[in-house]
Amino acid sequence: MLDEDIKKKINELGSEIDNKVEETSAKYNVSKWVVWIGGAIAISIFIKILL
């Protein structure tokens, strides 16, 4: 039961993130992959700063 709730929350969060990525890519007229890669780089830099 708990596993199903967790899976549902993860899917909802993934959909929300994807919607934000689509909005950002449309706003700046770039591919979704550019936004995803930029986000991944930003997160990795943030993690390196914290550690």
MDAnalysis code that builds the backbone (N, CA, C; Angstrom):
import MDAnalysis as mda
import numpy as np

u = mda.Universe.empty(153, n_residues=51, atom_resindex=np.repeat(np.arange(51), 3), trajectory=True)
u.add_TopologyAttr("name", ["N", "CA", "C"] * 51)
u.add_TopologyAttr("resid", np.arange(1, 52))
u.add_TopologyAttr("resname", ["MET", "LEU", "ASP", "GLU", "ASP", "ILE", "LYS", "LYS", "LYS", "ILE", "ASN", "GLU", "LEU", "GLY", "SER", "GLU", "ILE", "ASP", "ASN", "LYS", "VAL", "GLU", "GLU", "THR", "SER", "ALA", "LYS", "TYR", "ASN", "VAL", "SER", "LYS", "TRP", "VAL", "VAL", "TRP", "ILE", "GLY", "GLY", "ALA", "ILE", "ALA", "ILE", "SER", "ILE", "PHE", "ILE", "LYS", "ILE", "LEU", "LEU"])
u.atoms.positions = np.array([
    [0.821, -1.188, 0.000],
    [0.000, 0.000, 0.000],
    [0.869, 1.257, 0.000],
    [1.860, 1.293, 0.879],
    [2.741, 2.444, 0.969],
    [3.543, 2.615, -0.318],
    [3.960, 1.498, -0.917],
    [4.714, 1.557, -2.161],
    [3.909, 2.223, -3.267],
    [2.629, 1.936, -3.334],
    [1.776, 2.538, -4.361],
    [1.665, 4.046, -4.164],
    [1.552, 4.475, -2.912],
    [1.485, 5.907, -2.615],
    [2.778, 6.608, -3.012],
    [3.898, 5.967, -2.727],
    [5.198, 6.535, -3.075],
    [5.343, 6.630, -4.583],
    [4.962, 5.582, -5.300],
    [5.041, 5.598, -6.763],
    [4.170, 6.702, -7.341],
    [2.982, 6.874, -6.782],
    [2.070, 7.913, -7.261],
    [2.672, 9.299, -7.041],
    [3.251, 9.536, -5.871],
    [3.872, 10.832, -5.561],
    [5.055, 11.101, -6.481],
    [5.860, 10.079, -6.740],
    [7.009, 10.237, -7.633],
    [6.539, 10.588, -9.038],
    [5.495, 9.920, -9.520],
    [4.954, 10.226, -10.842],
    [4.408, 11.641, -10.911],
    [3.719, 12.076, -9.854],
    [3.183, 13.438, -9.822],
    [4.312, 14.463, -9.831],
    [5.347, 14.214, -9.041],
    [6.482, 15.122, -8.987],
    [7.193, 15.179, -10.335],
    [7.365, 14.024, -10.968],
    [7.987, 13.975, -12.289],
    [7.195, 14.756, -13.316],
    [5.886, 14.664, -13.255],
    [5.036, 15.407, -14.185],
    [5.151, 16.907, -13.950],
    [5.191, 17.317, -12.689],
    [5.331, 18.740, -12.370],
    [6.670, 19.281, -12.861],
    [7.731, 18.522, -12.658],
    [9.055, 18.943, -13.113],
    [9.077, 19.049, -14.628],
    [8.515, 18.059, -15.309],
    [8.495, 18.080, -16.766],
    [7.695, 19.271, -17.288],
    [6.598, 19.606, -16.628],
    [5.814, 20.774, -17.035],
    [6.629, 22.056, -16.898],
    [7.386, 22.183, -15.815],
    [8.234, 23.367, -15.616],
    [9.325, 23.426, -16.675],
    [9.887, 22.272, -17.015],
    [10.920, 22.225, -18.051],
    [10.334, 22.668, -19.386],
    [9.139, 22.200, -19.709],
    [8.493, 22.603, -20.957],
    [8.218, 24.101, -20.982],
    [7.754, 24.659, -19.860],
    [7.501, 26.102, -19.784],
    [8.788, 26.892, -20.000],
    [9.857, 26.453, -19.347],
    [11.134, 27.152, -19.460],
    [11.694, 27.053, -20.870],
    [11.591, 25.883, -21.476],
    [12.116, 25.721, -22.834],
    [11.327, 26.567, -23.826],
    [10.025, 26.690, -23.627],
    [9.215, 27.535, -24.506],
    [9.537, 29.011, -24.280],
    [9.755, 29.382, -23.035],
    [10.046, 30.784, -22.698],
    [11.329, 31.258, -23.371],
    [12.361, 30.412, -23.361],
    [13.654, 30.787, -23.928],
    [13.874, 30.229, -25.331],
    [12.866, 29.553, -25.874],
    [12.911, 29.000, -27.227],
    [14.114, 28.071, -27.423],
    [14.293, 27.142, -26.481],
    [15.353, 26.144, -26.580],
    [14.739, 24.760, -26.394],
    [15.507, 23.750, -26.707],
    [15.057, 22.368, -26.549],
    [14.921, 22.019, -25.067],
    [14.006, 21.092, -24.778],
    [13.847, 20.618, -23.397],
    [15.148, 20.025, -22.876],
    [15.917, 19.397, -23.763],
    [17.161, 18.764, -23.330],
    [18.167, 19.796, -22.847],
    [18.161, 20.982, -23.428],
    [19.057, 22.047, -22.969],
    [18.714, 22.418, -21.528],
    [17.433, 22.510, -21.237],
    [16.990, 22.847, -19.884],
    [17.352, 21.725, -18.913],
    [17.111, 20.467, -19.310],
    [17.441, 19.329, -18.439],
    [18.937, 19.283, -18.142],
    [19.764, 19.462, -19.170],
    [21.218, 19.407, -18.982],
    [21.686, 20.576, -18.120],
    [21.139, 21.761, -18.383],
    [21.484, 22.922, -17.561],
    [21.128, 22.700, -16.104],
    [19.975, 22.124, -15.867],
    [19.559, 21.826, -14.497],
    [20.459, 20.799, -13.840],
    [20.837, 19.780, -14.592],
    [21.715, 18.739, -14.048],
    [23.083, 19.315, -13.689],
    [23.598, 20.192, -14.536],
    [24.890, 20.828, -14.256],
    [24.782, 21.707, -13.014],
    [23.701, 22.482, -12.926],
    [23.513, 23.358, -11.767],
    [23.420, 22.552, -10.473],
    [22.710, 21.449, -10.506],
    [22.572, 20.610, -9.309],
    [23.912, 19.987, -8.931],
    [24.669, 19.518, -9.918],
    [25.962, 18.900, -9.602],
    [26.931, 19.924, -9.019],
    [26.909, 21.157, -9.521],
    [27.762, 22.211, -8.958],
    [27.335, 22.519, -7.525],
    [26.034, 22.593, -7.304],
    [25.508, 22.864, -5.966],
    [25.943, 21.785, -4.981],
    [25.882, 20.532, -5.404],
    [26.292, 19.418, -4.536],
    [27.787, 19.497, -4.233],
    [28.600, 19.824, -5.245],
    [30.045, 19.931, -5.022],
    [30.367, 21.059, -4.049],
    [29.614, 22.151, -4.119],
    [29.839, 23.265, -3.194],
    [29.512, 22.837, -1.767],
    [28.432, 22.082, -1.611],
    [28.035, 21.637, -0.275],
    [29.021, 20.649, 0.327],
    [29.632, 19.830, -0.512],
    [30.558, 18.817, -0.001],
    [31.926, 19.406, -0.005],
])
